[in-house]
Amino acid sequence: MYLLVAIGVIFSVWKPAVFPRLTTVQSILNSNATVALLALSLVIPLAAGVFDLSVGTVMALTGVLAAELVVGHGLPVSVALFAGLLVGLAAGAFNAAIVVGIGIESFIGTLGTSSVMGAIILLISNNESIRNEHLSSTLQDLATRNVGGIQLPVFIVVAVAVVMWYFLEHTVSGRRLYAIGFNVEAARLSGIHTKKLRAGALLTSGFLAGLAGLILMAQTGSGAPTSGPPYLLDAFAAVFLGATQFRNGRFNTSGTLLAVVVLGTGTTGLTIAGARTWTLNLFIGVVLVVALALTKLEVRRTAAPIVQGDAIGDEPLQH
């Protein structure tokens, strides 16, 4: 929170005639809905100790496929959107089969599946954006619907975040996910079905990344083959920065959303100030490195023996 306040003060002083305005707040929220949803797609896997590097490619795949179904096959937009969500789930299942089923390290496994899905994107799109007037007008009308200047995608992000927050903080399965992320072997020995929960985490990330891809397609009015991967760095930066907020080094929804706003405020401020494009990437990269360092320090500071009955929701592990 202190970082958000500091950034806000800096740009308010730097650009007092432009930055401290309600329209700036609305712009920050509306323009960062997609990265917020992609960041949320990473929270549950990371809470379970699983890296999903494919979410950016899943974003692009769902957008390209949905656009192709409308433009190339004449299907209704609603059918194409539903198909996109199914593709997101299928991508999550593919990751789960590789990482959980076969047992490949998630970092490498999801990098490999991302390459496979990238090839499918090129096959469908021929490396060109897919659009037509009907697709653009229908989707952009949906994406720009707003209440008080806050567009529909922002409300979708809030709804997803509330459900995820309740799951992680107030259910046994959520506590078990955190236990798996802390020590997967101890969690397994205590009777937790670690494979099922890790597979479920990857299914969730695939579904939410697919939803993020559809929202991005609606905002841009097209399915672009390179649309998703550029969001990956921002999403990881937000999740790791968010882990330093509220939950003592644990990945969490509230901290992630706050981090998205912090990053969005910084990049918006730099844009308003007329900074060069490379400074935006520098800002995100520095924040990610600092967030990783702070997260590691926070975990070390708060590390303590876990009482299994509290962390997992079962009886303490017997030795």
C-alpha positions as a LaTeX table, in Angstrom:
\begin{tabular}{lrrr}
\hline
Residue & $x$ (\AA) & $y$ (\AA) & $z$ (\AA) \\
\hline
Met1 & 0.00 & 0.00 & 0.00 \\
Tyr2 & 2.86 & 2.39 & 0.85 \\
Leu3 & 4.31 & 1.84 & $-2.63$ \\
Leu4 & 0.99 & 2.78 & $-4.26$ \\
Val5 & 0.77 & 5.94 & $-2.17$ \\
Ala6 & 4.37 & 6.85 & $-3.02$ \\
Ile7 & 3.82 & 6.35 & $-6.76$ \\
Gly8 & 0.59 & 8.34 & $-6.62$ \\
Val9 & 2.27 & 11.24 & $-4.83$ \\
Ile10 & 5.25 & 11.27 & $-7.22$ \\
Phe11 & 3.12 & 11.48 & $-10.37$ \\
Ser12 & 0.64 & 13.88 & $-8.80$ \\
Val13 & 3.51 & 16.27 & $-8.13$ \\
Trp14 & 5.15 & 15.55 & $-11.50$ \\
Lys15 & 1.96 & 15.95 & $-13.58$ \\
Pro16 & $-0.51$ & 17.79 & $-11.31$ \\
Ala17 & $-2.73$ & 18.95 & $-14.18$ \\
Val18 & $-3.31$ & 15.45 & $-15.58$ \\
Phe19 & $-2.55$ & 12.59 & $-13.20$ \\
Pro20 & $-4.67$ & 13.21 & $-10.03$ \\
Arg21 & $-8.01$ & 12.85 & $-11.80$ \\
Leu22 & $-10.95$ & 10.43 & $-11.58$ \\
Thr23 & $-10.47$ & 9.61 & $-15.26$ \\
Thr24 & $-6.94$ & 8.44 & $-14.48$ \\
Val25 & $-8.25$ & 6.03 & $-11.82$ \\
Gln26 & $-10.87$ & 4.71 & $-14.24$ \\
Ser27 & $-8.23$ & 4.27 & $-16.93$ \\
Ile28 & $-5.91$ & 2.36 & $-14.58$ \\
Leu29 & $-8.66$ & $-0.04$ & $-13.54$ \\
Asn30 & $-10.11$ & $-0.59$ & $-17.02$ \\
Ser31 & $-6.79$ & $-1.02$ & $-18.80$ \\
Asn32 & $-5.44$ & $-3.51$ & $-16.25$ \\
Ala33 & $-8.41$ & $-5.87$ & $-16.00$ \\
Thr34 & $-6.80$ & $-8.39$ & $-18.33$ \\
Val35 & $-3.46$ & $-8.53$ & $-16.53$ \\
Ala36 & $-5.34$ & $-8.73$ & $-13.20$ \\
Leu37 & $-7.25$ & $-11.80$ & $-14.36$ \\
Leu38 & $-4.08$ & $-13.39$ & $-15.73$ \\
Ala39 & $-2.33$ & $-12.70$ & $-12.42$ \\
Leu40 & $-5.22$ & $-14.31$ & $-10.53$ \\
Ser41 & $-4.85$ & $-17.37$ & $-12.76$ \\
Leu42 & $-1.36$ & $-17.81$ & $-11.30$ \\
Val43 & $-2.29$ & $-17.46$ & $-7.63$ \\
Ile44 & $-3.74$ & $-20.92$ & $-7.02$ \\
Pro45 & $-0.98$ & $-22.87$ & $-8.85$ \\
Leu46 & 1.74 & $-20.87$ & $-7.12$ \\
Ala47 & 0.03 & $-21.38$ & $-3.77$ \\
Ala48 & 0.41 & $-25.11$ & $-4.46$ \\
Gly49 & 4.05 & $-24.72$ & $-5.52$ \\
Val50 & 3.34 & $-25.04$ & $-9.25$ \\
Phe51 & 4.61 & $-22.65$ & $-11.92$ \\
Asp52 & 2.38 & $-22.25$ & $-14.99$ \\
Leu53 & 4.36 & $-20.48$ & $-17.71$ \\
Ser54 & 1.76 & $-21.29$ & $-20.35$ \\
Val55 & $-0.97$ & $-18.86$ & $-19.25$ \\
Gly56 & 0.08 & $-16.17$ & $-21.72$ \\
Thr57 & $-0.08$ & $-18.62$ & $-24.60$ \\
Val58 & $-3.43$ & $-19.95$ & $-23.37$ \\
Met59 & $-4.69$ & $-16.36$ & $-23.51$ \\
Ala60 & $-3.68$ & $-16.05$ & $-27.13$ \\
Leu61 & $-5.00$ & $-19.51$ & $-28.05$ \\
Thr62 & $-8.50$ & $-18.91$ & $-26.68$ \\
Gly63 & $-8.74$ & $-15.52$ & $-28.36$ \\
Val64 & $-7.53$ & $-16.79$ & $-31.72$ \\
Leu65 & $-9.76$ & $-19.87$ & $-31.66$ \\
Ala66 & $-12.88$ & $-17.93$ & $-30.64$ \\
Ala67 & $-12.23$ & $-15.32$ & $-33.32$ \\
Glu68 & $-11.71$ & $-18.01$ & $-35.96$ \\
Leu69 & $-14.99$ & $-19.70$ & $-35.01$ \\
Val70 & $-16.85$ & $-16.44$ & $-35.60$ \\
Val71 & $-14.94$ & $-15.10$ & $-38.61$ \\
Gly72 & $-14.01$ & $-18.33$ & $-40.36$ \\
His73 & $-16.97$ & $-20.55$ & $-39.50$ \\
Gly74 & $-19.81$ & $-18.12$ & $-38.90$ \\
Leu75 & $-20.68$ & $-19.32$ & $-35.41$ \\
Pro76 & $-22.49$ & $-17.03$ & $-32.97$ \\
Val77 & $-20.24$ & $-15.01$ & $-30.68$ \\
Ser78 & $-21.75$ & $-16.64$ & $-27.58$ \\
Val79 & $-20.86$ & $-20.12$ & $-28.89$ \\
Ala80 & $-17.34$ & $-19.00$ & $-29.71$ \\
Leu81 & $-16.86$ & $-17.55$ & $-26.21$ \\
Phe82 & $-18.06$ & $-20.78$ & $-24.61$ \\
Ala83 & $-15.72$ & $-22.78$ & $-26.85$ \\
Gly84 & $-12.87$ & $-20.52$ & $-25.77$ \\
Leu85 & $-13.51$ & $-21.31$ & $-22.11$ \\
Leu86 & $-13.52$ & $-25.03$ & $-22.92$ \\
Val87 & $-10.19$ & $-24.61$ & $-24.68$ \\
Gly88 & $-8.80$ & $-22.93$ & $-21.57$ \\
Leu89 & $-9.92$ & $-25.91$ & $-19.49$ \\
Ala90 & $-8.42$ & $-28.30$ & $-22.05$ \\
Ala91 & $-5.11$ & $-26.43$ & $-21.86$ \\
Gly92 & $-5.20$ & $-26.75$ & $-18.07$ \\
Ala93 & $-5.88$ & $-30.47$ & $-18.40$ \\
Phe94 & $-2.96$ & $-30.78$ & $-20.82$ \\
Asn95 & $-0.67$ & $-29.10$ & $-18.31$ \\
Ala96 & $-1.99$ & $-31.30$ & $-15.50$ \\
Ala97 & $-1.30$ & $-34.44$ & $-17.55$ \\
Ile98 & 2.29 & $-33.34$ & $-18.17$ \\
Val99 & 3.13 & $-31.93$ & $-14.75$ \\
Val100 & 1.05 & $-34.09$ & $-12.41$ \\
Gly101 & 0.41 & $-37.19$ & $-14.49$ \\
Ile102 & 3.90 & $-37.69$ & $-15.93$ \\
Gly103 & 5.68 & $-35.84$ & $-13.14$ \\
Ile104 & 7.67 & $-33.31$ & $-15.18$ \\
Glu105 & 8.81 & $-30.25$ & $-13.24$ \\
Ser106 & 6.14 & $-27.57$ & $-13.71$ \\
Phe107 & 8.58 & $-24.88$ & $-14.82$ \\
Ile108 & 9.84 & $-27.02$ & $-17.71$ \\
Gly109 & 6.57 & $-28.86$ & $-18.38$ \\
Thr110 & 4.43 & $-25.76$ & $-18.85$ \\
Leu111 & 7.17 & $-24.15$ & $-20.93$ \\
Gly112 & 6.93 & $-27.15$ & $-23.23$ \\
Thr113 & 3.14 & $-27.12$ & $-23.41$ \\
Ser114 & 3.30 & $-23.39$ & $-24.13$ \\
Ser115 & 5.43 & $-24.13$ & $-27.19$ \\
Val116 & 2.93 & $-26.75$ & $-28.37$ \\
Met117 & 0.01 & $-24.36$ & $-27.95$ \\
Gly118 & 1.99 & $-21.66$ & $-29.74$ \\
Ala119 & 2.28 & $-23.97$ & $-32.74$ \\
Ile120 & $-1.50$ & $-24.53$ & $-32.68$ \\
Ile121 & $-2.03$ & $-20.76$ & $-32.64$ \\
Leu122 & 0.10 & $-20.37$ & $-35.77$ \\
Leu123 & $-1.75$ & $-23.24$ & $-37.44$ \\
Ile124 & $-5.12$ & $-21.60$ & $-36.80$ \\
Ser125 & $-4.19$ & $-17.99$ & $-37.50$ \\
Asn126 & $-1.36$ & $-18.27$ & $-40.05$ \\
Asn127 & 0.34 & $-15.71$ & $-37.79$ \\
Glu128 & $-2.24$ & $-13.02$ & $-38.63$ \\
Ser129 & $-4.84$ & $-11.30$ & $-36.47$ \\
Ile130 & $-8.36$ & $-12.60$ & $-37.02$ \\
Arg131 & $-11.10$ & $-9.98$ & $-37.16$ \\
Asn132 & $-14.15$ & $-8.71$ & $-38.99$ \\
Glu133 & $-16.64$ & $-5.91$ & $-38.43$ \\
His134 & $-19.28$ & $-8.09$ & $-36.73$ \\
Leu135 & $-16.76$ & $-9.57$ & $-34.28$ \\
Ser136 & $-15.26$ & $-6.18$ & $-33.42$ \\
Ser137 & $-18.53$ & $-4.33$ & $-32.92$ \\
Thr138 & $-20.21$ & $-7.08$ & $-30.88$ \\
Leu139 & $-17.28$ & $-7.77$ & $-28.56$ \\
Gln140 & $-16.24$ & $-4.18$ & $-28.04$ \\
Asp141 & $-19.80$ & $-3.31$ & $-27.14$ \\
Leu142 & $-19.62$ & $-5.95$ & $-24.41$ \\
Ala143 & $-16.17$ & $-4.95$ & $-23.21$ \\
Thr144 & $-16.99$ & $-1.24$ & $-22.92$ \\
Arg145 & $-20.23$ & $-1.57$ & $-20.98$ \\
Asn146 & $-19.65$ & 0.31 & $-17.75$ \\
Val147 & $-21.04$ & 1.52 & $-14.47$ \\
Gly148 & $-19.67$ & 4.86 & $-13.35$ \\
Gly149 & $-16.91$ & 4.62 & $-15.92$ \\
Ile150 & $-15.77$ & 1.20 & $-14.67$ \\
Gln151 & $-16.09$ & $-1.34$ & $-17.45$ \\
Leu152 & $-17.53$ & $-4.87$ & $-17.31$ \\
Pro153 & $-14.15$ & $-6.71$ & $-17.28$ \\
Val154 & $-13.26$ & $-5.01$ & $-13.98$ \\
Phe155 & $-16.41$ & $-6.40$ & $-12.35$ \\
Ile156 & $-15.58$ & $-9.86$ & $-13.71$ \\
Val157 & $-12.13$ & $-9.60$ & $-12.11$ \\
Val158 & $-13.64$ & $-8.59$ & $-8.77$ \\
Ala159 & $-16.11$ & $-11.51$ & $-8.87$ \\
Val160 & $-13.33$ & $-14.00$ & $-9.65$ \\
Ala161 & $-11.15$ & $-12.53$ & $-6.89$ \\
Val162 & $-13.91$ & $-12.81$ & $-4.27$ \\
Val163 & $-14.55$ & $-16.47$ & $-5.12$ \\
Met164 & $-10.83$ & $-17.25$ & $-5.10$ \\
Trp165 & $-10.29$ & $-15.38$ & $-1.81$ \\
Tyr166 & $-13.06$ & $-17.36$ & $-0.13$ \\
Phe167 & $-11.70$ & $-20.64$ & $-1.47$ \\
Leu168 & $-8.13$ & $-20.02$ & $-0.31$ \\
Glu169 & $-8.94$ & $-18.45$ & 3.05 \\
His170 & $-12.10$ & $-20.20$ & 4.20 \\
Thr171 & $-12.09$ & $-23.75$ & 2.85 \\
Val172 & $-10.17$ & $-26.86$ & 3.82 \\
Ser173 & $-9.03$ & $-27.36$ & 0.23 \\
Gly174 & $-7.59$ & $-23.86$ & 0.19 \\
Arg175 & $-5.58$ & $-24.50$ & 3.35 \\
Arg176 & $-4.40$ & $-27.77$ & 1.90 \\
Leu177 & $-3.17$ & $-26.00$ & $-1.23$ \\
Tyr178 & $-1.05$ & $-23.72$ & 0.93 \\
Ala179 & 0.25 & $-26.76$ & 2.80 \\
Ile180 & 1.23 & $-28.41$ & $-0.48$ \\
Gly181 & 3.08 & $-25.29$ & $-1.54$ \\
Phe182 & 4.93 & $-25.19$ & 1.76 \\
Asn183 & 5.96 & $-28.86$ & 1.74 \\
Val184 & 4.41 & $-31.22$ & $-0.76$ \\
Glu185 & 5.88 & $-34.38$ & 0.81 \\
Ala186 & 4.67 & $-33.52$ & 4.31 \\
Ala187 & 1.25 & $-32.77$ & 2.87 \\
Arg188 & 1.18 & $-36.13$ & 1.07 \\
Leu189 & 2.23 & $-38.03$ & 4.19 \\
Ser190 & $-0.55$ & $-36.34$ & 6.15 \\
Gly191 & $-3.14$ & $-37.83$ & 3.81 \\
Ile192 & $-3.76$ & $-34.96$ & 1.38 \\
His193 & $-4.46$ & $-35.89$ & $-2.23$ \\
Thr194 & $-1.67$ & $-33.70$ & $-3.52$ \\
Lys195 & $-1.97$ & $-34.80$ & $-7.16$ \\
Lys196 & $-5.68$ & $-34.02$ & $-7.35$ \\
Leu197 & $-5.24$ & $-30.57$ & $-5.85$ \\
Arg198 & $-2.26$ & $-29.70$ & $-8.03$ \\
Ala199 & $-4.15$ & $-30.89$ & $-11.11$ \\
Gly200 & $-7.14$ & $-28.81$ & $-10.03$ \\
Ala201 & $-4.86$ & $-25.80$ & $-9.64$ \\
Leu202 & $-3.65$ & $-26.15$ & $-13.22$ \\
Leu203 & $-7.21$ & $-26.61$ & $-14.51$ \\
Thr204 & $-8.15$ & $-23.40$ & $-12.72$ \\
Ser205 & $-5.23$ & $-21.48$ & $-14.18$ \\
Gly206 & $-6.09$ & $-22.70$ & $-17.67$ \\
Phe207 & $-9.73$ & $-21.67$ & $-17.31$ \\
Leu208 & $-8.91$ & $-18.20$ & $-15.94$ \\
Ala209 & $-6.20$ & $-17.62$ & $-18.55$ \\
Gly210 & $-8.75$ & $-18.58$ & $-21.20$ \\
Leu211 & $-11.21$ & $-16.10$ & $-19.72$ \\
Ala212 & $-8.50$ & $-13.43$ & $-19.75$ \\
Gly213 & $-7.86$ & $-14.19$ & $-23.42$ \\
Leu214 & $-11.53$ & $-13.76$ & $-24.27$ \\
Ile215 & $-11.67$ & $-10.45$ & $-22.41$ \\
Leu216 & $-8.59$ & $-9.24$ & $-24.26$ \\
Met217 & $-10.15$ & $-10.32$ & $-27.56$ \\
Ala218 & $-13.31$ & $-8.40$ & $-26.66$ \\
Gln219 & $-11.33$ & $-5.28$ & $-25.80$ \\
Thr220 & $-9.27$ & $-5.35$ & $-28.99$ \\
Gly221 & $-11.99$ & $-6.74$ & $-31.27$ \\
Ser222 & $-9.69$ & $-9.39$ & $-32.72$ \\
Gly223 & $-7.85$ & $-12.62$ & $-32.05$ \\
Ala224 & $-4.13$ & $-11.85$ & $-32.23$ \\
Pro225 & $-1.58$ & $-14.72$ & $-32.15$ \\
Thr226 & 0.93 & $-12.69$ & $-30.14$ \\
Ser227 & $-1.54$ & $-11.06$ & $-27.74$ \\
Gly228 & $-1.00$ & $-13.16$ & $-24.61$ \\
Pro229 & 2.72 & $-13.69$ & $-23.86$ \\
Pro230 & 3.53 & $-9.98$ & $-23.35$ \\
Tyr231 & 1.24 & $-10.02$ & $-20.30$ \\
Leu232 & 3.15 & $-12.85$ & $-18.61$ \\
Leu233 & 5.86 & $-10.71$ & $-17.01$ \\
Asp234 & 3.32 & $-8.23$ & $-15.64$ \\
Ala235 & 1.23 & $-11.05$ & $-14.20$ \\
Phe236 & 4.15 & $-12.73$ & $-12.42$ \\
Ala237 & 5.38 & $-9.38$ & $-11.13$ \\
Ala238 & 1.93 & $-8.69$ & $-9.67$ \\
Val239 & 1.62 & $-12.09$ & $-8.01$ \\
Phe240 & 5.05 & $-11.98$ & $-6.38$ \\
Leu241 & 4.66 & $-8.38$ & $-5.32$ \\
Gly242 & 1.24 & $-9.29$ & $-3.94$ \\
Ala243 & 2.80 & $-12.07$ & $-1.88$ \\
Thr244 & 4.56 & $-9.40$ & 0.18 \\
Gln245 & 1.16 & $-7.95$ & 1.15 \\
Phe246 & $-1.36$ & $-9.22$ & 3.70 \\
Arg247 & $-0.32$ & $-12.91$ & 3.94 \\
Asn248 & 3.32 & $-12.91$ & 5.07 \\
Gly249 & 4.90 & $-14.26$ & 1.90 \\
Arg250 & 1.95 & $-16.38$ & 0.76 \\
Phe251 & 0.38 & $-15.87$ & $-2.65$ \\
Asn252 & $-3.03$ & $-14.28$ & $-2.18$ \\
Thr253 & $-5.78$ & $-12.55$ & $-4.13$ \\
Ser254 & $-6.00$ & $-9.27$ & $-2.24$ \\
Gly255 & $-2.28$ & $-8.61$ & $-2.46$ \\
Thr256 & $-2.26$ & $-9.57$ & $-6.14$ \\
Leu257 & $-5.01$ & $-7.10$ & $-7.02$ \\
Leu258 & $-3.26$ & $-4.37$ & $-5.03$ \\
Ala259 & $-0.03$ & $-5.14$ & $-6.88$ \\
Val260 & $-1.80$ & $-4.91$ & $-10.25$ \\
Val261 & $-3.04$ & $-1.45$ & $-9.29$ \\
Val262 & 0.47 & $-0.46$ & $-8.17$ \\
Leu263 & 2.01 & $-1.59$ & $-11.46$ \\
Gly264 & $-0.82$ & $-0.06$ & $-13.47$ \\
Thr265 & $-0.45$ & 3.24 & $-11.65$ \\
Gly266 & 3.28 & 3.27 & $-12.33$ \\
Thr267 & 3.00 & 2.48 & $-16.04$ \\
Thr268 & 0.08 & 4.89 & $-16.50$ \\
Gly269 & 2.04 & 7.63 & $-14.75$ \\
Leu270 & 5.07 & 7.03 & $-16.94$ \\
Thr271 & 2.89 & 7.13 & $-20.05$ \\
Ile272 & 1.25 & 10.39 & $-18.98$ \\
Ala273 & 4.69 & 11.82 & $-18.24$ \\
Gly274 & 5.77 & 10.98 & $-21.79$ \\
Ala275 & 8.45 & 8.52 & $-20.73$ \\
Arg276 & 10.01 & 6.35 & $-23.42$ \\
Thr277 & 8.59 & 2.89 & $-24.03$ \\
Trp278 & 11.62 & 1.08 & $-22.64$ \\
Thr279 & 11.07 & 2.68 & $-19.23$ \\
Leu280 & 7.78 & 0.77 & $-18.86$ \\
Asn281 & 9.58 & $-2.56$ & $-19.27$ \\
Leu282 & 12.33 & $-1.39$ & $-16.95$ \\
Phe283 & 9.76 & $-0.46$ & $-14.30$ \\
Ile284 & 8.03 & $-3.86$ & $-14.48$ \\
Gly285 & 11.34 & $-5.73$ & $-14.45$ \\
Val286 & 12.68 & $-3.85$ & $-11.44$ \\
Val287 & 9.42 & $-4.37$ & $-9.56$ \\
Leu288 & 9.55 & $-8.12$ & $-10.29$ \\
Val289 & 13.13 & $-8.46$ & $-9.03$ \\
Val290 & 12.37 & $-6.44$ & $-5.90$ \\
Ala291 & 9.17 & $-8.41$ & $-5.33$ \\
Leu292 & 11.02 & $-11.73$ & $-5.57$ \\
Ala293 & 13.62 & $-10.52$ & $-3.08$ \\
Leu294 & 11.00 & $-9.19$ & $-0.67$ \\
Thr295 & 8.96 & $-12.40$ & $-0.93$ \\
Lys296 & 12.01 & $-14.52$ & $-0.12$ \\
Leu297 & 12.89 & $-12.33$ & 2.86 \\
Glu298 & 9.30 & $-12.39$ & 4.10 \\
Val299 & 9.14 & $-16.18$ & 3.88 \\
Arg300 & 12.42 & $-16.50$ & 5.79 \\
Arg301 & 11.26 & $-14.04$ & 8.45 \\
Thr302 & 7.96 & $-15.74$ & 9.08 \\
Ala303 & 9.09 & $-19.33$ & 8.61 \\
Ala304 & 8.09 & $-21.47$ & 11.56 \\
Pro305 & 7.09 & $-25.09$ & 12.14 \\
Ile306 & 3.58 & $-25.63$ & 10.81 \\
Val307 & 0.98 & $-27.20$ & 13.04 \\
Gln308 & $-0.54$ & $-29.60$ & 10.57 \\
Gly309 & $-3.99$ & $-29.52$ & 12.06 \\
Asp310 & $-4.21$ & $-25.75$ & 11.56 \\
Ala311 & $-2.56$ & $-25.52$ & 8.15 \\
Ile312 & $-4.17$ & $-28.51$ & 6.53 \\
Gly313 & $-7.45$ & $-29.07$ & 8.28 \\
Asp314 & $-6.66$ & $-32.60$ & 9.41 \\
Glu315 & $-5.10$ & $-34.21$ & 12.44 \\
Pro316 & $-1.46$ & $-33.33$ & 13.19 \\
Leu317 & 1.07 & $-35.45$ & 11.40 \\
Gln318 & 2.17 & $-38.31$ & 13.63 \\
His319 & 5.89 & $-39.06$ & 13.82 \\
\hline
\end{tabular}
